[in-house]
Amino acid sequence: MSLHKWLIGGLSIILGVFGGWEAGYAKKESAGTVPLETVVDYLHSVLAADRTFYTVHVVDRMQRRGVIASSEQWRSESALPLPAQFVQESAGLAELTGSPVRYRLIGLKPLNAQNAPRTEFERRALEAIMAHPEQPYKGLVKEGDDRYFYAVYADHAVSESCVSCHNADPRNAKHIYKLNDVLGGVLIAIPAPE
């Protein structure tokens, strides 16, 4: 299955979950409404599963077999996107569908500057999940006239390729990551009706 089809498949699942939430929310507090906290947990479980599968069963497997490497320059080199780029690209595809769901990777000391926290909420969330990675940080955030429900989940190094890539990158000042260490966070934002 091509990477593009795989991304679209994962995106379809995510939008299906969101579509179900939206339909339930339209009934306003009816018996079938799913709380915002549960919706973001569902979305995170799908995103985490897709990314872990891609990392372990595509990137790690292809690199171990010497078939193809992953690279930050995957567009110009014959390479697979890095797992972080997989998230970035799928988020971009989700945005193209018109979905109001947004997600991205964030970190206090990210390798890629675009993943730095953009708001005080994001900074506090990252500090909280670094201290307690088992507990996502959630809250309502006002953006202009709109309200969003934000959730930030710990982003763990799920494979040796995550660890070796982060440790070898010259932009990484830490250079001591181990398997399952927290590398940063996954931010998910969904509209929160007034």
NORKAQUI-V92740 format. One record per residue. RES is the residue in one small letter. PHI is phi in radians with two decimals (NA if undefined). D_FIRST is the distance of its C-alpha to the first C-alpha in Angstrom with 1 decimal. Layout:
res = <RES	RES>
phi = <PHI	PHI>
d_first = <D_FIRST	D_FIRST>
This chain:
res = <m	s	l	h	k	w	l	i	g	g	l	s	i	i	l	g	v	f	g	g	w	e	a	g	y	a	k	k	e	s	a	g	t	v	p	l	e	t	v	v	d	y	l	h	s	v	l	a	a	d	r	t	f	y	t	v	h	v	v	d	r	m	q	r	r	g	v	i	a	s	s	e	q	w	r	s	e	s	a	l	p	l	p	a	q	f	v	q	e	s	a	g	l	a	e	l	t	g	s	p	v	r	y	r	l	i	g	l	k	p	l	n	a	q	n	a	p	r	t	e	f	e	r	r	a	l	e	a	i	m	a	h	p	e	q	p	y	k	g	l	v	k	e	g	d	d	r	y	f	y	a	v	y	a	d	h	a	v	s	e	s	c	v	s	c	h	n	a	d	p	r	n	a	k	h	i	y	k	l	n	d	v	l	g	g	v	l	i	a	i	p	a	p	e>
phi = <NA	-1.25	-1.01	-1.06	-1.14	-1.14	-1.09	-1.12	-1.06	-1.10	-1.12	-1.06	-1.12	-1.05	-1.18	-1.12	-1.10	-1.13	-1.05	-1.13	-1.12	-1.06	-1.11	-1.18	-1.21	-1.04	-1.40	0.81	0.96	-1.33	-1.07	-1.62	-1.26	-1.75	-1.07	-0.96	-1.02	-1.26	-1.05	-1.18	-1.10	-1.07	-1.05	-1.08	-1.09	-1.22	-1.05	-1.12	-1.13	-1.09	-1.19	-1.10	-1.05	-1.04	-1.11	-1.37	-1.69	-1.99	-1.06	-1.04	-1.10	-1.17	-1.22	-1.04	-1.45	1.26	-1.35	-2.78	-1.65	-1.82	-2.72	-1.12	-1.72	-1.07	-1.22	-1.68	-1.80	-1.45	-2.60	-1.45	-1.12	-1.10	-0.95	-1.13	-1.24	-0.99	-1.12	-1.05	-1.18	-1.19	-1.11	-1.12	-1.14	-1.06	-1.09	-1.14	-1.35	1.57	-1.12	-1.41	-1.31	-2.23	-2.68	-2.90	-1.52	-2.39	-2.73	-1.20	-2.29	-1.26	-1.20	-1.85	-1.00	-1.20	-1.67	-1.23	-1.08	-1.75	-2.36	-1.12	-1.01	-1.10	-1.13	-1.09	-1.08	-1.11	-1.08	-1.17	-1.30	-1.19	-1.35	-2.41	-1.10	-1.34	-2.01	-1.12	-1.80	-2.31	3.09	-1.52	-2.29	-1.60	-2.20	1.11	-1.56	-1.82	-2.04	-2.24	-1.71	-1.86	-2.46	-2.13	-1.98	-1.08	-1.87	-1.63	-1.31	-1.55	-2.62	-1.11	-1.18	-1.09	-1.09	-1.14	-1.13	-1.15	-1.20	-1.47	-1.22	-1.13	-1.40	-1.54	-1.46	-1.39	0.97	-2.38	-1.14	-2.19	-0.93	1.34	-1.12	-1.46	-1.61	2.90	-2.45	-1.92	-1.70	-2.16	-2.24	-2.26	-1.05	-2.08	-0.99	-1.12>
d_first = <0.0	3.8	6.6	8.3	6.5	6.6	10.1	11.1	10.3	12.5	14.9	15.4	16.4	18.7	20.2	20.7	22.7	24.6	25.3	26.8	28.9	30.0	31.1	32.9	34.6	35.8	38.0	39.7	40.5	40.1	39.3	35.6	35.2	32.9	34.5	32.9	32.8	30.7	28.3	27.6	27.3	24.6	22.7	23.1	21.8	18.5	18.3	19.4	17.0	13.9	15.4	16.5	13.2	11.8	15.1	15.6	12.4	10.7	13.8	16.5	14.8	13.9	17.4	19.2	17.9	18.9	15.7	15.5	17.5	17.1	19.8	21.5	21.6	17.8	18.4	21.1	20.1	17.1	15.9	13.6	15.1	17.4	16.9	19.7	18.2	15.0	17.7	19.6	16.8	15.8	19.5	20.0	17.5	19.3	22.5	21.6	21.3	24.9	24.4	27.4	25.4	25.3	24.1	24.2	25.0	28.7	31.0	34.7	34.3	30.8	29.5	28.5	31.5	29.6	28.8	32.5	34.1	35.3	37.7	40.2	38.2	35.2	37.5	39.2	35.9	34.7	38.1	38.0	34.6	35.5	38.6	37.0	33.2	33.1	34.5	32.5	34.8	35.0	37.3	38.1	38.1	39.8	38.3	41.0	41.6	38.4	37.8	34.5	33.8	32.4	31.0	30.3	28.7	28.9	25.9	25.9	24.8	22.3	21.9	23.9	21.7	22.8	26.4	26.5	25.0	27.4	30.3	30.0	29.7	33.2	33.0	33.1	36.7	36.1	34.4	34.6	31.6	30.7	27.9	28.0	30.2	30.0	28.6	29.3	28.3	25.7	27.6	26.7	29.1	29.5	32.4	35.4	37.7	41.4>
